[in-house]
Amino acid sequence: MIEFAHVSCAYEKDRPVLRDVSFSVQEGETVGLIGCNGAGKSTVMKLLLGLLPCSDGKITAAGLPVDKAHLAEIRAKIGVVLQDPETQMFMPTVYEDMLFGPMNYGLSREEADRRIDAALEQLQIGHLKHRHNHRISGGEKRMAAIAVILAMQPDILLMDEPTAALDPYNRRKVIEVIRNLPGTKMITSHDLDMICETCERVILLCDGAVCADGPAEQVLRDRELLEAHRLELPLRYAHIR
Amino acid sequence: MNRMDTALRELAGMDDLAALSSGIHDLHPGVKLLAAIIYIATVASFGKYDLSGLLPMVLWPVLLYQLSGIPVSLCFRRLRFVLPLVLAVGIWNPFMDRQPLLRIGMMTVTAGMLSMCTLMLKGVLCLLASFLLMATTGIDRLCAALRAMHVPEYAVTLLLLTYRYIAVMLREVSVMTDAYSLRAPGEKGIRFRAWGSFLGQLLLRSMDRAQALYDSMLVRGYRGEFYYAGTRPVQGRDLLFLALSAAACMFFRFVPAAQILGSLFI
């Protein structure tokens, strides 16, 4: 479903952000992408969406190469929850924001409305539907940003720090939603407990390279590996010596 | 709350106004745009001494403001920074054009005074019409109307992003001024020496934010069209409104209504 083959990327010459990154994600798999600040997690997402050009290697998403000719088709299949909901929510109201994607992809207003209501119901935030984006709190905006993408019902879901700024109750709701969502999911986060609960596989990025790739249980229990890459064991494994 | 927050809220308030419901709000955005263009072109076409001819043109915006439920005072409040510029347009005319036209008691009214008043009124009327269009339509529906009128995609996208960019930039200014004042508690405003780096940072930060916002539009299928704006086909009432607006503009442009009305009393 997603494939990175020897991908390298640099914002500035001689300062690569990703170095020879290779991995693949199978259909229906939920993969956690972890790493310390500046490891290249968000860059992987941007490359996958064609928002950045890669200097080397080949990226494939939904069976299509990520290039200019296939961008529209690929983006129609990928939904992305951005790290900063402020940049994701640009329409006046939550409802209009949720309408933006489905209508751009040619859905009827009735179908879009049905999806919007379902997504709001799923996250239990129906009360936000007609609220103005500039008048809701940071946490509410985060929930609305997730609902915006759920309404698009993408084949591949990318989530960049989906639980950041959420209170424990909403964090739990988001975790449950991710667990119950069908399709391929790729989640980047520093919330390793959330990664533990939602992902079956984890890819650890460090200085733009893949340092570990394996079952979540295995990677997230490895104190030595995590601490060597400026991470900590998730709380549930904190007792492990 | 700093001044930028206030400005940001006022900008967001335009969306609130556009979300109201009235006969004017419900009109087709393309029709409203055309009516506004016709009105502005008519206002602009009056001669510089034709103040009496221009006066009846006040009726159109006053009527529409009433019908749409948007207070005229709100327009003047929101446009308080632009109005002085508009009013300043003809400020030199009384000094340049001193030809006497008539006397009212002890005061001589010169051609320059008359042309200054005409120019000021023209500016105010154009602002009133533009504000009403934005307040009853909203930027997205307006852009959808422009696309339906075959205005090139890049021009419409530029307009949309400029509008969104203003909000992004105001938000950045707000965050930066707050951060500055928290670390410079004794200072009023921003120290002159800091202006260079402040503006540079503002430009870079708001460009980053604007790019992220555009990326967010792209990944949700934006390709220069406004399917989400919910534009409906033009209906009979839209055409009736356009015809009435155009007829009113033509009537007041070519029939000296104020003079005729005046002659009834004098």
Chai-1 contact restraints between the chains, C-beta under 6 A:
chainA,res_idxA,chainB,res_idxB,connection_type,confidence,min_distance_angstrom,max_distance_angstrom,comment,restraint_id
A,L49,B,V219,contact,1.0,0.0,6.0,A-B,restraint_1
A,L51,B,D215,contact,1.0,0.0,6.0,A-B,restraint_2
A,R75,B,V219,contact,1.0,0.0,6.0,A-B,restraint_3
A,V80,B,V219,contact,1.0,0.0,6.0,A-B,restraint_4
A,T87,B,A212,contact,1.0,0.0,6.0,A-B,restraint_5
A,T87,B,L213,contact,1.0,0.0,6.0,A-B,restraint_6
A,T87,B,S216,contact,1.0,0.0,6.0,A-B,restraint_7
A,Q88,B,S216,contact,1.0,0.0,6.0,A-B,restraint_8
A,F90,B,L213,contact,1.0,0.0,6.0,A-B,restraint_9
A,P92,B,D15,contact,1.0,0.0,6.0,A-B,restraint_10
A,L99,B,Y228,contact,1.0,0.0,6.0,A-B,restraint_11
A,F100,B,R220,contact,1.0,0.0,6.0,A-B,restraint_12
A,F100,B,Y228,contact,1.0,0.0,6.0,A-B,restraint_13
A,G101,B,R220,contact,1.0,0.0,6.0,A-B,restraint_14
A,G101,B,G221,contact,1.0,0.0,6.0,A-B,restraint_15
A,M103,B,Y227,contact,1.0,0.0,6.0,A-B,restraint_16
A,M103,B,Y228,contact,1.0,0.0,6.0,A-B,restraint_17
A,N104,B,G221,contact,1.0,0.0,6.0,A-B,restraint_18
A,N104,B,Y222,contact,1.0,0.0,6.0,A-B,restraint_19
A,N104,B,Y227,contact,1.0,0.0,6.0,A-B,restraint_20
A,Y105,B,G221,contact,1.0,0.0,6.0,A-B,restraint_21
A,H134,B,A12,contact,1.0,0.0,6.0,A-B,restraint_22
